[in-house]
Amino acid sequence: NKITSSGDDVKLYGYDAYGKQLDVKTVDVKNINGDIQPDAYTVPGDSFLTANVSSAVQSVRVTINGTVYTGGTIADGRLSFWIGDKIKSTSDNVSIVALDRNGRELDSKTVQLVAAKPAVGTVTPATFSLKTSSVTGTYTGEAKSVRLTVNGTVLPAGGSVTGGQFSYYVGMKNKITSTSDQVKIELLDKNGLVMDTKTVSVSE
């Protein structure tokens, strides 16, 4: 009960039979229960790495594919560390090291990376007429944008997606020029993941 934290400063002194100090060493104190327990990180979607930390943890180092980053905030036993777009894939290597007030390493963990699942939703395109300039239709779910593929060529994601209605401008006989064109539309969520895909019928 004398040593209560892995952040405690503990020294061991050695004396001879006459009480003369012969040596002194610092004792490395570690928390056997784990000083840091990172939460799973969702890719794409999350932008903050979070974790439970012990009271001894004063700072952390995060390593992403060999590059070391410092920062983050620690309050009430929780770490919040801004990652932004530095983690691109679930195959990235991400680890976190907990440090005490003296900069000593207390604990190190690998961060579990979890692939995001697309939001649930459907897209229902209207028949596209070559006499018009936009692909339109309806959708359900929390969609962010739509993306067209015309004869195998993928067009940029975008369009107007609001209130259950979508519209994607293609120009008059510009991107879609014939009733034989093969057109598909994808409904995308906020992370750019495909929620639904449908074929667009083309008429004169």
QUIURSUL-V868005 format. One line per field, one symbol per residue. phi: phi as a letter, one per 20 degrees, with the letter a starting at -180 (. if undefined). psi: psi as a letter, one per 40 degrees, with the letter a starting at -180 (. if undefined). A space follows every 10 residues. Layout:
# QUIURSUL-V868005
phi = ???
psi = ???
This chain:
# QUIURSUL-V868005
phi = .eddbfefed cdddcefdne fdabceeedc efenebcfff decepfccec aecffffdbc cddclneecc pnccblmcdc cfdmdfedbf efdcccdece fenffdabce efddffeffe acccfffeef edccecrcbc needacbdcd lneeeffrne calnccbcfc neldfddbfe fecccdedef emefeaccee fdcf
psi = edheieeihh ihhhiaeeeh hdihihhhhi heehehgiii hhhidiehhi ihiieehdii hhhhfehhii aiihhfehhh hhdbfdhdie eihhihhhia eeeihdihih hhhhhiiiih iihgiihhhe eiehhiaiii igidiihihh fehhiiibih hifeiihhhe ihfcdheiee ihhihhhiad eeihdihihh ihi.
